C-alpha cells in the first residue's frame, strides 16, 4: 500500500508552508476525483449468488476503497447480464432472477475520504497525475501564503492531460476490443 503522506515532500516543493493536514486532505480529494474520472482502479468483486425474485444486491468495496461504478456483470453461463446502478453501492439487475445463479462482477473503485493510501500498483500509474492535481488545488487556494494562481493553472492543465492519458490507459487495459475504427468514404 502506497501511503498518501509519501507524496508530501514533493508537494512541499511547490506549496511551502502548507500544513500537513491540508496536504493529506487535498491528496485524498484529488485521488477520489482522479479515480472517479478515469475508472482505472478496477477490482473483481467476490461472486454474488442471485436469489429468485431479488434484483438488488449490495456491493462490498475493497479496504480503503468505495465503489465508483460497476463495469461488468457476467452470469454463470458466461453472458453479460443487464444491470444498472442508482447508487454506486447497489447493483440492480435488469431481469428478475428465476433461480440461483453465480454472478462475476468487475467494479471501478475510488479511495474513501478516510483512506491513508492506495495500492502500490495504482500509485505507480497515477503518481504524476495525483501530484499535478494536488499541486493545482493547493496553488489555486486564495489567500494562502503558498498560493500562486498562474502556476496553479499550469498544474491544472497538466492534471487534465494526465486524466486524458489515464482514461486511454484504462480503456486499453480493460478492453479486449480493438481501439481502431474503420474509415468510411463520403458519398
Secondary structure as UniProt FT lines:
FT   STRAND          2..3
FT   HELIX           4..7
FT   HELIX           8..12
FT   TURN            13..14
FT   TURN            16..17
FT   HELIX           20..38
FT   STRAND          42..49
FT   TURN            52..53
FT   STRAND          56..58
FT   TURN            63..64
FT   STRAND          65..74
FT   TURN            76..77
FT   STRAND          83..84
FT   TURN            88..89
FT   STRAND          90..93
FT   STRAND          102..111
FT   TURN            113..114
FT   STRAND          117..118
FT   HELIX           120..139
FT   TURN            142..143
FT   TURN            145..146
FT   HELIX           149..173
//
